Amino acid sequence: MKNLFNVEGKVAVVTGGSRGIGAMIARGFVENGVKTYITARKEEELRATERELSQLGQCIAIPSDLSTLDGVSAFAAAVMAQDERVDILVNNAGATWGADIDDFPESGWDKTMDLNVKSLFFLTQKLLPALRAAARTDDPARVINIGSVNGMRHSHMTNYAYSASKAAVHQLTAHLGADLAPQGINVNGIAPGFFPSKMTAYMLPHEAEMSAGIPCRRLGNAEDAAGTAIYLCSRASAWVSGQMIVLDGGLVANAG
């Protein structure tokens, strides 16, 4: 029972790992002995996170553009050129778009769906050889898909494509979780509520008001994100697959 949450020695890939929840999870992995690859499109920001996390352990940055299938394939190949085994894949990279329903553009819809759903599926597909190489009956390889509470409830915002894409991520997580578990790959997801990030920066001036509507009376923090991811990647969750963990301080439950 002492080592149920030990992830030391594993190899992880975290997309969108330069900031926000991705960086929080990557830091948790690195500090707990996981060799962690991070990727993002903006190289300067990615390298800065690499330098910061490399002071704590093994962190390797590989810039990529996961919005296209060519970019997904190139990134997967770059990872597997360095490591034949990947124990953990965190599909966190995402985008959002807000516009009134009468003005919502096709370009915003496609950008959001391509990155949030299409790239998630195809990166998982391309990394399957490395995930299968890490698969064990007692401690499977892991895929964590980052969804959102917006995929479960009305967001009260005009982020139509984002909400639809995250609902798709939740369903895809269940589908992949059932299909890949027999191969020794457990697929689960995290549906975060409000965490400080660039995506939610415009809402942070209203943090006190937002916190008052959350039963736990605060926003999410780095320990919340990293702790949940570590659980989903450790022996403690070896019999969990196809599930979404709602990480929101009780927000969805409170909405009834």
Secondary structure, DSSP 8 states (H G I E B T S, - for coil): -TTTT--TT-EEEEETTTSHHHHHHHHHHHHTT-EEEEE-S-HHHHHHHHHHHHTTS-EEE----TTSHHHHHHHHHHHHHH-S--SEEEE---------TTT--HHHHHHHHIIIIIHHHHHHHHTHHHHHHH--SSS-EEEEEE--GGGTS--SSS-HHHHHHHHHHHHHHHHHHHHHGGGTEEEEEEEE----STTTGGGGGGHHHHHHTSTTSS---HHHHHHHHHHHHSGGGTT--S-EEEESTTHHHHT-
